[in-house]
């Protein structure tokens, strides 16, 4: 028995050892046409992607998607949408809507018309910023560089009106809309400052025009505030501090502050 086992081991050691050889496997075919795609489905997979995978990793036959982002044109195309479908204009994304600015400007220019209750749903500062810049430039051309006073009086006045309106109204209003209404209603005062470039307003004619502009600005602003906040019975209380604010702007428009320069 020992000899048989020895001979067996000896025979095996003298002969060439044989190893187990695996049969040659077929190469892996990830995208073979014979493979059933439903056989490898797992829960949560998206069947909408089935049949859209390009064969053998090629992307040349992949489906193309619409919507070109390359537009032809000059430098002004930077302010557009580049041809992207459904993309709003750049100015609209920045909160600058010229149709809304025009509607609010016409409301101020005609204060006797009925004010829309939803006029301040889109409270923007683009229009007020334009009016304030025009007001400051007009004063600069008339020899009254009062930019610091304009910003100071406007900021203090807007904060005061905002506080008073929230104390008087149960609905309340935010500072953004308060500044927007006060800025839009400054438009008549901008016209007076433009007149001051040609005509000196420190005379009787200037006083009359300035008083009319103060009443105009006050009536327009108070009308918008009482309509939005539903304070119809308290319009005089709302108009009084607003009139004081626009009176300060009128003083900056009429008087230059150079008393020694007057002869």
DRENLUM-183259 format. One record per residue (C-alpha): x, y, z; residue number from 0. Coordinates in steps of 0.001 Angstrom, whole numbers, plus 500000, padded with zeros to 6 digits. Example, Ala and Ser with C-alpha at 12.3 -4.5 7.8 and 13.67 -1.06 7.14 Angstrom:
+--------+--------+--------+-----+
:      x :      y :      z : num :
+--------+--------+--------+-----+
: 512300 : 495500 : 507800 :   0 :
: 513670 : 498940 : 507140 :   1 :
+--------+--------+--------+-----+
//
This chain:
+--------+--------+--------+-----+
:      x :      y :      z : num :
+--------+--------+--------+-----+
: 500000 : 500000 : 500000 :   0 :
: 502864 : 502358 : 500837 :   1 :
: 504657 : 501313 : 497697 :   2 :
: 501611 : 501922 : 495551 :   3 :
: 501224 : 505341 : 496970 :   4 :
: 504973 : 505934 : 496507 :   5 :
: 504816 : 504815 : 492915 :   6 :
: 501818 : 506948 : 492376 :   7 :
: 503601 : 510012 : 493752 :   8 :
: 506732 : 509058 : 491889 :   9 :
: 504934 : 508626 : 488668 :  10 :
: 503211 : 511902 : 489117 :  11 :
: 506480 : 513668 : 489988 :  12 :
: 508378 : 512215 : 487030 :  13 :
: 505746 : 513120 : 484491 :  14 :
: 504923 : 516656 : 483345 :  15 :
: 502372 : 518130 : 485758 :  16 :
: 499104 : 518947 : 484172 :  17 :
: 497126 : 521976 : 485266 :  18 :
: 493461 : 522598 : 484898 :  19 :
: 492794 : 524796 : 481963 :  20 :
: 489582 : 526859 : 481856 :  21 :
: 487726 : 526796 : 478618 :  22 :
: 488139 : 529955 : 476557 :  23 :
: 485317 : 532294 : 477445 :  24 :
: 483637 : 534444 : 474927 :  25 :
: 484525 : 538156 : 475095 :  26 :
: 482188 : 540334 : 477110 :  27 :
: 479573 : 541983 : 475022 :  28 :
: 478095 : 544950 : 476743 :  29 :
: 475990 : 546150 : 473858 :  30 :
: 475385 : 542953 : 471936 :  31 :
: 472249 : 542872 : 469901 :  32 :
: 471302 : 539403 : 471160 :  33 :
: 471187 : 540453 : 474805 :  34 :
: 467742 : 541090 : 476123 :  35 :
: 467745 : 544552 : 477759 :  36 :
: 464893 : 543565 : 480044 :  37 :
: 466974 : 540793 : 481579 :  38 :
: 469195 : 543257 : 483457 :  39 :
: 466488 : 545585 : 484664 :  40 :
: 466632 : 546483 : 488320 :  41 :
: 464032 : 548154 : 490466 :  42 :
: 464044 : 551902 : 490009 :  43 :
: 465542 : 551859 : 486516 :  44 :
: 464195 : 554245 : 483932 :  45 :
: 462763 : 552456 : 480939 :  46 :
: 462760 : 555716 : 478995 :  47 :
: 466514 : 555325 : 478486 :  48 :
: 466185 : 551868 : 476905 :  49 :
: 467089 : 551840 : 473267 :  50 :
: 468852 : 555235 : 473394 :  51 :
: 472331 : 553978 : 474305 :  52 :
: 474632 : 554340 : 471286 :  53 :
: 476279 : 551061 : 470141 :  54 :
: 479923 : 550306 : 470989 :  55 :
: 480419 : 553583 : 472866 :  56 :
: 479901 : 555730 : 469779 :  57 :
: 478290 : 559112 : 470287 :  58 :
: 477977 : 560029 : 466649 :  59 :
: 474516 : 558504 : 466370 :  60 :
: 473192 : 559872 : 469666 :  61 :
: 469959 : 561836 : 469427 :  62 :
: 470387 : 565597 : 469206 :  63 :
: 468469 : 567983 : 471380 :  64 :
: 467003 : 571266 : 470197 :  65 :
: 467820 : 574737 : 471452 :  66 :
: 470914 : 576382 : 470070 :  67 :
: 472858 : 578664 : 472410 :  68 :
: 474940 : 580251 : 469681 :  69 :
: 473453 : 583385 : 468230 :  70 :
: 474602 : 585555 : 465387 :  71 :
: 474760 : 589285 : 465946 :  72 :
: 476756 : 592132 : 467361 :  73 :
: 477726 : 593087 : 470868 :  74 :
: 474120 : 593806 : 471798 :  75 :
: 473386 : 590072 : 471737 :  76 :
: 475096 : 589874 : 475141 :  77 :
: 471968 : 591472 : 476598 :  78 :
: 469673 : 588902 : 474977 :  79 :
: 468954 : 585253 : 475688 :  80 :
: 471270 : 583781 : 473058 :  81 :
: 468440 : 581950 : 471326 :  82 :
: 467652 : 579700 : 474289 :  83 :
: 464024 : 578644 : 474115 :  84 :
: 461886 : 579764 : 477043 :  85 :
: 464633 : 581925 : 478553 :  86 :
: 463378 : 585343 : 479776 :  87 :
: 465229 : 588485 : 478663 :  88 :
: 468220 : 589611 : 480690 :  89 :
: 466599 : 592905 : 481732 :  90 :
: 463587 : 591024 : 483046 :  91 :
: 465835 : 588761 : 485123 :  92 :
: 467460 : 591884 : 486585 :  93 :
: 464040 : 593228 : 487569 :  94 :
: 463915 : 595929 : 484861 :  95 :
: 460571 : 595852 : 483081 :  96 :
: 459990 : 598897 : 480885 :  97 :
: 456281 : 598214 : 480505 :  98 :
: 455824 : 598350 : 484285 :  99 :
: 457950 : 601494 : 484494 : 100 :
: 455801 : 603114 : 481826 : 101 :
: 452553 : 602154 : 483596 : 102 :
: 453702 : 603579 : 486937 : 103 :
: 455038 : 606724 : 485293 : 104 :
: 451693 : 607349 : 483602 : 105 :
: 449959 : 606845 : 486949 : 106 :
: 452102 : 609591 : 488477 : 107 :
: 451628 : 611922 : 485521 : 108 :
: 447840 : 611509 : 485779 : 109 :
: 447152 : 611338 : 489532 : 110 :
: 443394 : 611887 : 489081 : 111 :
: 442838 : 608504 : 487455 : 112 :
: 441885 : 605483 : 489521 : 113 :
: 444946 : 603746 : 490916 : 114 :
: 445208 : 600004 : 490389 : 115 :
: 445316 : 598122 : 493674 : 116 :
: 447947 : 595742 : 492281 : 117 :
: 450243 : 598472 : 491004 : 118 :
: 452866 : 597738 : 493641 : 119 :
: 452909 : 593965 : 493231 : 120 :
: 456042 : 594479 : 491150 : 121 :
: 457873 : 597079 : 493204 : 122 :
: 461041 : 597917 : 491317 : 123 :
: 463720 : 600531 : 491953 : 124 :
: 464853 : 600874 : 488352 : 125 :
: 462441 : 603719 : 487590 : 126 :
: 463119 : 605625 : 490847 : 127 :
: 466857 : 605267 : 490290 : 128 :
: 466522 : 606811 : 486816 : 129 :
: 464434 : 609694 : 488159 : 130 :
: 466810 : 610407 : 491042 : 131 :
: 469813 : 610425 : 488700 : 132 :
: 468001 : 612792 : 486325 : 133 :
: 467081 : 615015 : 489269 : 134 :
: 470687 : 615199 : 490453 : 135 :
: 472043 : 615860 : 486955 : 136 :
: 469500 : 618650 : 486407 : 137 :
: 470549 : 620301 : 489651 : 138 :
: 474190 : 619905 : 488629 : 139 :
: 473571 : 621663 : 485305 : 140 :
: 471813 : 624487 : 487145 : 141 :
: 474866 : 624996 : 489369 : 142 :
: 473568 : 623131 : 492433 : 143 :
: 475596 : 619953 : 493006 : 144 :
: 473477 : 618568 : 495835 : 145 :
: 473953 : 614836 : 495339 : 146 :
: 474794 : 614261 : 498995 : 147 :
: 471689 : 616129 : 500162 : 148 :
: 469512 : 614209 : 497709 : 149 :
: 470692 : 610829 : 499011 : 150 :
: 470529 : 611941 : 502643 : 151 :
: 467057 : 613475 : 502451 : 152 :
: 465754 : 610576 : 500373 : 153 :
: 467071 : 607912 : 502741 : 154 :
: 465854 : 609679 : 505887 : 155 :
: 462486 : 610508 : 504329 : 156 :
: 461881 : 606977 : 503035 : 157 :
: 462709 : 605505 : 506449 : 158 :
: 460352 : 607967 : 508180 : 159 :
: 457452 : 607355 : 505773 : 160 :
: 457988 : 603602 : 506076 : 161 :
: 457742 : 603808 : 509870 : 162 :
: 454632 : 605983 : 509830 : 163 :
: 452785 : 603840 : 507303 : 164 :
: 453419 : 600664 : 509271 : 165 :
: 452155 : 602349 : 512436 : 166 :
: 448989 : 603558 : 510701 : 167 :
: 448135 : 600482 : 508652 : 168 :
: 447291 : 597000 : 509852 : 169 :
: 448437 : 595453 : 506564 : 170 :
: 451862 : 597067 : 506579 : 171 :
: 454277 : 597749 : 503746 : 172 :
: 457923 : 596955 : 503243 : 173 :
: 460705 : 599500 : 502796 : 174 :
: 461315 : 598403 : 499216 : 175 :
: 457823 : 599374 : 498064 : 176 :
: 457895 : 602576 : 500092 : 177 :
: 461070 : 603737 : 498371 : 178 :
: 459647 : 602691 : 494999 : 179 :
: 456489 : 604807 : 495381 : 180 :
: 458381 : 607846 : 496679 : 181 :
: 460889 : 607578 : 493843 : 182 :
: 458287 : 607336 : 491111 : 183 :
: 456317 : 610263 : 492507 : 184 :
: 459451 : 612431 : 492390 : 185 :
: 458912 : 612796 : 488634 : 186 :
: 457170 : 616240 : 488771 : 187 :
: 460076 : 617556 : 490830 : 188 :
: 462449 : 616290 : 488146 : 189 :
: 460571 : 618447 : 485640 : 190 :
: 460942 : 621490 : 487883 : 191 :
: 464681 : 620883 : 488203 : 192 :
: 464909 : 620670 : 484396 : 193 :
: 463118 : 624020 : 484102 : 194 :
: 465602 : 625462 : 486591 : 195 :
: 468396 : 624894 : 484075 : 196 :
: 466862 : 627538 : 481800 : 197 :
: 464901 : 629769 : 484179 : 198 :
: 465832 : 630928 : 487654 : 199 :
: 463171 : 629660 : 490044 : 200 :
: 464075 : 632008 : 492891 : 201 :
: 461319 : 634347 : 491760 : 202 :
: 457528 : 634448 : 492007 : 203 :
: 457093 : 632224 : 488958 : 204 :
: 459478 : 629678 : 490425 : 205 :
: 457656 : 629644 : 493735 : 206 :
: 454323 : 628971 : 492065 : 207 :
: 455723 : 626174 : 489901 : 208 :
: 457477 : 624625 : 492890 : 209 :
: 454323 : 624638 : 495035 : 210 :
: 452369 : 623006 : 492207 : 211 :
: 455018 : 620293 : 491894 : 212 :
: 454955 : 619649 : 495657 : 213 :
: 451174 : 619225 : 495596 : 214 :
: 451439 : 617037 : 492514 : 215 :
: 454027 : 614704 : 494058 : 216 :
: 452154 : 614560 : 497358 : 217 :
: 448783 : 613820 : 495770 : 218 :
: 450186 : 611064 : 493562 : 219 :
: 452168 : 609352 : 496342 : 220 :
: 449383 : 609544 : 498923 : 221 :
: 446904 : 608179 : 496384 : 222 :
: 449049 : 605115 : 495760 : 223 :
: 449686 : 604511 : 499448 : 224 :
: 446058 : 604776 : 500540 : 225 :
: 444951 : 602515 : 497674 : 226 :
: 447468 : 599794 : 498402 : 227 :
: 447086 : 599966 : 502191 : 228 :
: 443331 : 600734 : 502153 : 229 :
: 443660 : 603958 : 504142 : 230 :
: 441147 : 606051 : 502221 : 231 :
: 439804 : 607819 : 505314 : 232 :
: 443312 : 608715 : 506482 : 233 :
: 444649 : 610246 : 503292 : 234 :
: 445357 : 613656 : 504827 : 235 :
: 447404 : 612057 : 507587 : 236 :
: 449367 : 610146 : 504984 : 237 :
: 449810 : 613174 : 502707 : 238 :
: 451175 : 615508 : 505390 : 239 :
: 454584 : 613847 : 506001 : 240 :
: 454912 : 613066 : 502295 : 241 :
: 454404 : 616752 : 501497 : 242 :
: 457144 : 617683 : 503962 : 243 :
: 459527 : 615259 : 502249 : 244 :
: 458913 : 616661 : 498774 : 245 :
: 459142 : 620163 : 500229 : 246 :
: 462736 : 619397 : 501172 : 247 :
: 463465 : 618366 : 497592 : 248 :
: 461841 : 621597 : 496420 : 249 :
: 464147 : 623635 : 498658 : 250 :
: 467133 : 621891 : 497088 : 251 :
: 465750 : 622777 : 493664 : 252 :
: 464925 : 626443 : 494163 : 253 :
: 467647 : 627689 : 496494 : 254 :
: 471329 : 627280 : 495780 : 255 :
: 472487 : 627845 : 499373 : 256 :
: 474954 : 630530 : 498252 : 257 :
: 473587 : 633585 : 500011 : 258 :
: 476724 : 635651 : 499361 : 259 :
: 476395 : 635059 : 495634 : 260 :
: 473034 : 636866 : 495412 : 261 :
: 473217 : 640599 : 494793 : 262 :
+--------+--------+--------+-----+
//
